[in-house]
């Protein structure tokens, strides 16, 4: 029985030492500027979904070939549209979605 108690105590001490070491390592340096919190990740997912929904509902944009990706509120539009007007319309629709901080429009105009 004494052996089990000693092992439990040693395990507890090891866990505390590990936790203190991990805290000391993360507390001394700032996270990288490009790090993303879990909340930001979910917010970006929500923005992406809203943008896709708005693009699908837009009468002046054929969004079947538009890909949407969001990172820290900046939305990237990639893929293709049939006209330059649709490229501009897709950007306008995206810019007006709540939560969008900026748009990077990399859509290519390709006649279908």
ChimeraX attribute file (.defattr): number of C-alpha atoms within 10 A of each C-alpha:
attribute: neighborCount
match mode: 1-to-1
recipient: residues
	/A:1	5
	/A:2	7
	/A:3	8
	/A:4	9
	/A:5	10
	/A:6	11
	/A:7	11
	/A:8	12
	/A:9	12
	/A:10	12
	/A:11	12
	/A:12	12
	/A:13	12
	/A:14	12
	/A:15	12
	/A:16	12
	/A:17	12
	/A:18	12
	/A:19	12
	/A:20	11
	/A:21	12
	/A:22	11
	/A:23	11
	/A:24	11
	/A:25	10
	/A:26	10
	/A:27	10
	/A:28	8
	/A:29	8
	/A:30	7
	/A:31	10
	/A:32	7
	/A:33	6
	/A:34	8
	/A:35	9
	/A:36	12
	/A:37	10
	/A:38	9
	/A:39	9
	/A:40	14
	/A:41	15
	/A:42	11
	/A:43	17
	/A:44	21
	/A:45	17
	/A:46	16
	/A:47	26
	/A:48	25
	/A:49	15
	/A:50	17
	/A:51	26
	/A:52	21
	/A:53	14
	/A:54	18
	/A:55	23
	/A:56	15
	/A:57	13
	/A:58	14
	/A:59	10
	/A:60	14
	/A:61	22
	/A:62	19
	/A:63	22
	/A:64	12
	/A:65	12
	/A:66	21
	/A:67	15
	/A:68	19
	/A:69	18
	/A:70	23
	/A:71	18
	/A:72	19
	/A:73	21
	/A:74	18
	/A:75	24
	/A:76	20
	/A:77	22
	/A:78	16
	/A:79	16
	/A:80	21
	/A:81	22
	/A:82	16
	/A:83	16
	/A:84	14
	/A:85	13
	/A:86	18
	/A:87	23
	/A:88	14
	/A:89	18
	/A:90	25
	/A:91	22
	/A:92	13
	/A:93	17
	/A:94	29
	/A:95	18
	/A:96	13
	/A:97	16
	/A:98	12
	/A:99	19
	/A:100	20
	/A:101	16
	/A:102	16
	/A:103	17
	/A:104	15
	/A:105	17
	/A:106	15
	/A:107	22
	/A:108	16
	/A:109	15
	/A:110	11
	/A:111	9
	/A:112	7
